[in-house]
Amino acid sequence: MEDTTSGAVHPHHVEYRFLNSSLRESQYSIMTNLFNISLIQQYENKRCRYLGFRSAQIALCVLGLIGNIGVILAWTANRRTTPIVNLMTSLACWDLGLLATFMYYCVRNFKWWYFRQNLMSPPWSGSLYKMGNDPPMYFAIVAFNCFVCTSVFTVLAISLVRYIAVVRPLMVRGVCSRKRIKILVASIMLSSVLLAFCFCFKFLCLSFGAALKSSHFCQTVFENRRAFSYPSFITIGWLPWIGTIPLSVLLVIQLTRIPKTLRVRRGLYSAVMGCGTRRITIYVICMVFISAMTYPVVFNLFLAMEESPSWKQSTKETLFLASDFLFILNSIAHIFLLCVGGTFFRSLVYNRMSWLCSTLCCILHSVSKHLHADKNRIELELTRGDENCMDDDVSHLHPSLSKDVPYNENRVIYSAVNGRKVLTSSF
């Protein structure tokens, strides 16, 4: 039988409970939708901002690549291979590699944001330990750090050679000979590679497989990652301030003693006329100042972010974007300095560009001439092919007219005699 002891449930209470639950669900769905809309708006704003920044950086990198290639071509066209010219050429090569590796990172980041590859996990920004297994990116980081080290060391070498040329002009050819400059450039490359691998050991360990990641070596490297970072930070972050700035101060002091014109005795300055002018010294001082204001600031910011993981992500992103622009500015600044302050350099660039344009025109003319000759040859072969086909048809109809038969031995002449065709042979 039906149990009627319990009190009956009033229908109004049931409707109220149902209405309350439906209101809660609707409010929850509305709040969820609003939260998702706000997240999407934040993502789109961040995406537009990153696309704009990366587009500007890629454009500056392309400009820097073209400028450094022009600098290399101009200095290689110069027959006066002074120590400053050799070091300037090597500096342009290092800046070219730095811009190429940095452009690879910018293109990858731009591609990530442009195609919206993953809405919930943004790309790497602020920590190299969150990149995952990405060997090409780790190789780009090692190459980028290596080129930065070579640029810093080369700027220091340029300032030192310039100081020797100003203070001891008669000793610059003996102290800074071509062989010693080559040894200096090779030692700069070797030390930069060692410092770059020392700085990126922890990132290289992350790119290994799972078995090697759990090895004792990788664990030791990862636990002592600060010890591997400090040599590179000290070299790049403090060496420009400790080494190049004092030399720049000494150059500024000696700058007042350099004559503003070249009205000096040829016998005294005959060996250093190519590298003893006032303009080159001013250029070296400006280049050292720019390097001292970019590399140390950027790497000290990196060191601060490494030691302060509690910083906001937005702050880290802003600092990283600013540091990226400082890197690009340092790599393309000497191009504008040379173009603005050097008449001789501008003449070299003009002559080299003229030579390249004339060479390119000659190559295009030879290619077009070759293609035109090939076209004429093909047409001639086709014409000969048609003639051969006609000869084959005639020889098929009249075997006596075949080419295999000697010309003087069997020549057939058709003639009409009284309306008849008579075959006559002539010998």
LINVEN-V69646 format. One record per residue. D_CENTER is the distance of its C-alpha to the mean C-alpha in Angstrom with 2 decimals. Layout:
# LINVEN-V69646
[[D_CENTER] [D_CENTER]]
This chain:
# LINVEN-V69646
[[87.98] [85.47] [84.91] [85.78] [86.03] [82.54] [82.19] [80.80] [77.27] [77.36] [75.26] [73.95] [72.33] [70.53] [69.20] [68.06] [66.15] [64.48] [63.55] [62.15] [59.94] [58.65] [57.86] [55.94] [53.91] [53.17] [52.15] [49.91] [48.27] [47.84] [46.26] [43.94] [42.91] [42.38] [40.28] [38.15] [37.83] [36.75] [34.14] [32.82] [32.80] [30.91] [28.36] [27.98] [27.70] [25.03] [23.20] [23.40] [22.26] [19.16] [18.31] [18.76] [16.68] [13.70] [14.12] [14.23] [11.14] [9.13] [11.07] [10.46] [6.65] [7.55] [10.30] [8.67] [6.64] [10.13] [11.98] [10.68] [11.32] [14.63] [15.40] [15.04] [17.21] [19.63] [20.24] [20.69] [23.21] [25.15] [28.07] [28.88] [26.83] [27.71] [26.37] [24.51] [22.84] [21.80] [20.41] [18.59] [16.94] [15.92] [14.65] [12.40] [11.09] [10.61] [8.91] [6.44] [5.93] [6.35] [3.97] [1.22] [4.79] [5.90] [4.73] [6.43] [9.20] [9.66] [10.04] [12.39] [14.27] [14.68] [15.97] [18.30] [19.83] [20.09] [22.05] [24.04] [23.82] [26.20] [28.20] [29.75] [26.92] [23.95] [20.52] [19.71] [20.01] [21.77] [22.39] [20.44] [23.78] [23.91] [20.96] [23.24] [22.56] [18.86] [17.86] [14.28] [13.62] [15.54] [13.65] [10.32] [12.60] [14.02] [10.95] [9.83] [13.49] [13.81] [11.31] [13.13] [16.38] [15.71] [14.89] [18.10] [20.17] [19.14] [20.12] [23.32] [23.99] [23.57] [26.00] [28.38] [28.45] [28.97] [31.81] [33.44] [33.23] [34.91] [37.51] [38.31] [37.41] [39.63] [38.05] [34.39] [34.65] [36.42] [34.50] [31.00] [31.55] [28.97] [29.75] [29.42] [26.06] [24.80] [26.38] [24.84] [21.25] [22.04] [23.63] [20.70] [18.42] [21.20] [21.99] [18.42] [18.21] [21.65] [20.94] [17.85] [20.04] [22.87] [21.01] [19.71] [22.98] [24.16] [21.12] [21.34] [25.03] [24.45] [22.53] [25.59] [28.53] [31.44] [33.61] [31.27] [30.50] [34.23] [34.56] [35.80] [32.72] [30.33] [32.94] [33.30] [29.59] [29.39] [32.59] [31.51] [27.93] [28.58] [29.66] [26.37] [24.42] [26.54] [25.60] [21.93] [22.97] [25.60] [23.46] [20.60] [22.86] [25.89] [25.17] [23.89] [27.08] [29.38] [28.19] [26.48] [28.60] [31.91] [30.70] [29.65] [33.12] [34.73] [32.76] [33.95] [37.45] [37.21] [35.68] [39.13] [40.58] [38.28] [39.99] [38.49] [39.24] [39.37] [43.19] [43.51] [45.48] [43.80] [45.54] [44.18] [40.52] [40.20] [37.74] [35.35] [35.30] [31.67] [30.46] [33.36] [32.98] [32.98] [29.88] [27.57] [29.11] [28.52] [24.86] [24.51] [26.40] [24.21] [20.99] [22.71] [23.95] [20.58] [19.21] [22.49] [22.27] [18.81] [18.17] [21.82] [22.21] [19.26] [20.32] [23.92] [23.22] [21.69] [24.80] [27.07] [25.73] [26.09] [29.65] [30.55] [30.05] [32.63] [30.41] [30.11] [27.19] [26.83] [26.72] [23.99] [21.87] [22.48] [21.64] [18.37] [17.30] [18.56] [16.76] [13.36] [14.27] [15.52] [12.36] [10.59] [13.94] [14.20] [11.01] [12.18] [15.88] [16.79] [15.80] [18.43] [20.78] [20.83] [21.31] [24.03] [25.88] [25.74] [27.92] [27.46] [23.66] [24.00] [26.41] [24.08] [21.29] [24.03] [25.47] [22.27] [21.37] [25.01] [24.90] [21.86] [23.64] [26.88] [25.41] [23.82] [27.20] [29.05] [27.03] [27.58] [31.23] [31.77] [30.27] [32.43] [35.40] [34.93] [34.76] [37.82] [39.64] [38.92] [40.26] [43.39] [43.87] [43.71] [46.21] [48.46] [48.36] [49.24] [52.11] [53.35] [53.10] [55.34] [57.82] [57.90] [58.56] [61.45] [62.84] [62.66] [64.56] [67.22] [67.58] [67.92] [70.71] [72.35] [71.85] [73.66] [70.77] [68.24] [65.94] [67.12] [70.52] [70.91] [70.94] [74.22] [75.90] [75.83] [75.15] [76.58] [77.72] [78.76] [81.66] [84.09] [87.74] [90.17] [87.63] [86.74] [83.57] [84.50] [82.24] [82.67] [81.06] [80.57] [80.35]]
